[in-house]
Amino acid sequence: MTSRESSLRKIKREARLMTLAGASCPGVVRLFDTFEEREVVHLVTEVCRGGDLRRHVEAHGPLGEAALGAVAAEVLKIVRDCHALGIMYADVK
Protein backbone atom coordinates (compact mmCIF):
# COMPACT_ATOMS: atom_id res chain seq x y z
CA MET A 1 0.00 0.00 0.00
CA THR A 2 1.35 3.42 -0.95
CA SER A 3 1.53 6.36 1.43
CA ARG A 4 -1.28 8.03 -0.48
CA GLU A 5 -3.50 4.95 -0.22
CA SER A 6 -2.77 4.72 3.48
CA SER A 7 -3.62 8.39 3.97
CA LEU A 8 -6.87 8.05 2.03
CA ARG A 9 -7.83 5.01 4.08
CA LYS A 10 -7.25 6.95 7.31
CA ILE A 11 -9.27 9.92 6.04
CA LYS A 12 -12.17 7.66 5.01
CA ARG A 13 -12.13 6.01 8.43
CA GLU A 14 -12.11 9.41 10.13
CA ALA A 15 -14.99 10.55 7.92
CA ARG A 16 -17.07 7.49 8.86
CA LEU A 17 -16.45 8.15 12.55
CA MET A 18 -17.26 11.87 12.18
CA THR A 19 -20.52 11.00 10.43
CA LEU A 20 -21.51 8.57 13.17
CA ALA A 21 -20.50 10.84 16.04
CA GLY A 22 -21.87 14.02 14.47
CA ALA A 23 -25.28 12.42 13.98
CA SER A 24 -25.45 10.99 17.50
CA CYS A 25 -23.41 13.21 19.82
CA PRO A 26 -24.36 16.82 20.51
CA GLY A 27 -21.21 18.92 20.48
CA VAL A 28 -19.48 16.97 17.72
CA VAL A 29 -19.08 18.80 14.41
CA ARG A 30 -21.30 17.24 11.76
CA LEU A 31 -19.72 16.05 8.53
CA PHE A 32 -21.94 16.65 5.50
CA ASP A 33 -19.79 15.48 2.62
CA THR A 34 -16.32 14.60 1.42
CA PHE A 35 -14.73 14.93 -1.98
CA GLU A 36 -11.32 14.54 -3.49
CA GLU A 37 -9.46 16.81 -5.91
CA ARG A 38 -6.11 15.68 -7.20
CA GLU A 39 -3.98 15.58 -4.04
CA VAL A 40 -6.49 17.10 -1.64
CA VAL A 41 -9.43 15.63 0.26
CA HIS A 42 -12.09 18.10 1.36
CA LEU A 43 -14.30 17.54 4.39
CA VAL A 44 -17.50 19.60 4.33
CA THR A 45 -18.61 20.25 7.90
CA GLU A 46 -21.15 22.44 9.63
CA VAL A 47 -20.12 26.00 10.33
CA CYS A 48 -18.74 26.51 13.83
CA ARG A 49 -19.01 30.16 14.75
CA GLY A 50 -17.17 31.71 17.65
CA GLY A 51 -13.66 30.34 17.17
CA ASP A 52 -11.84 27.85 19.32
CA LEU A 53 -10.87 27.82 22.96
CA ARG A 54 -7.21 28.62 22.31
CA ARG A 55 -8.09 31.78 20.41
CA HIS A 56 -10.59 32.79 23.07
CA VAL A 57 -7.93 32.48 25.77
CA GLU A 58 -5.41 34.38 23.66
CA ALA A 59 -7.89 37.22 23.18
CA HIS A 60 -9.47 37.33 26.65
CA GLY A 61 -7.02 35.66 29.01
CA PRO A 62 -7.36 32.48 31.05
CA LEU A 63 -10.76 31.08 31.94
CA GLY A 64 -11.97 31.30 35.48
CA GLU A 65 -12.53 28.16 37.51
CA ALA A 66 -16.29 27.97 36.84
CA ALA A 67 -15.89 28.50 33.06
CA LEU A 68 -13.06 25.99 32.88
CA GLY A 69 -15.18 23.46 34.77
CA ALA A 70 -18.05 23.98 32.32
CA VAL A 71 -15.76 23.45 29.32
CA ALA A 72 -14.25 20.31 30.87
CA ALA A 73 -17.72 18.93 31.66
CA GLU A 74 -18.86 19.44 28.04
CA VAL A 75 -15.75 17.76 26.65
CA LEU A 76 -16.22 14.79 28.98
CA LYS A 77 -19.89 14.45 27.92
CA ILE A 78 -18.82 14.29 24.28
CA VAL A 79 -16.12 11.71 25.06
CA ARG A 80 -18.69 9.66 27.02
CA ASP A 81 -21.18 9.80 24.13
CA CYS A 82 -18.51 8.77 21.63
CA HIS A 83 -17.40 5.89 23.86
CA ALA A 84 -21.03 4.72 24.02
CA LEU A 85 -20.89 4.46 20.21
CA GLY A 86 -17.64 2.49 20.38
CA ILE A 87 -15.55 5.44 19.21
CA MET A 88 -12.31 5.88 21.14
CA TYR A 89 -10.55 9.07 20.16
CA ALA A 90 -6.98 9.85 21.19
CA ASP A 91 -6.75 13.41 19.87
CA VAL A 92 -9.31 15.37 21.88
CA LYS A 93 -8.90 19.10 21.31
N, C-alpha and C positions, 0 to 999 in steps of 0.2 A: 504494500500500500504506500502510495506517495504521501509526501507531507501535505499536499493540497487535499487529497482524498481524506486523510486523517482529520484535517481541519474542518472540512465540510461535514464529516460525520459528527464531530463534536458540536458544530453549530446546529445541525439538525436535531441532535439530542437535546441541546439547550432549548431550542425552539419548541419541541414537544413538551418539555417540562414547564416552560413559560406559559404555554397554552393551557395546560392542565391547572397550574397554580393560579394563573390570572383569572380563570373562569370560576375557581372554587374558593380562593382566599382573598378576602378584602385586604387591600393594602399592597397587593402584588400588581405590578404594572401588567396590563393586558397586552398580549401580542395579537395583532390583527392579521398580519401577513408577512411573508418572507419572499424575497426574490433575489436572483443572482444576476450580476452584470460582470462579464469578463472575470476579473480577479476580486470582485467585491460582493459580499452578501449583505443585503439590506434587511433589517428587521423593522417592521412598521408597528409601532406601539402607540398606546394612548398618550395623549399630551399630559405631561406632569408639570403643572404650573407651580411656581414658588421656589424653584431651585432645590439644592440639596443641603443637607445639614452642615457640611463643611463650609460651604459658602455663607450660610447663615451665621455661623460662628465667626468667620472671618470678618463679616460686615458688622455684627452686633456684639461680639464678645462671647465669652463662655455662657452656657446655659446655667440657670440656677438649679438647685437640687430638685425642686418639684418638676420643672420642665424636663430635666434629664431623666427623671424617673418615668415620666409619661412617655418619652421617646423609647426608653428601654422596654417598657411594658408593651408598646405597640410592636416593636421588633420581635419580642418573644412570642406574642400572639401569632404573628405571621410565621415564625419558625415552627410553632406548635401545629398550625394549620397545615403547613407543608409536610411536616412529619406524619400527620394523620393520613396524607395522601401517598405516603411512601417516598417522599422527596427529601433527601438529605443534601443540604447545600453547604459547602465549605467556604463560601466567599460572601458572607453576609456583609453588606455595606450600609 
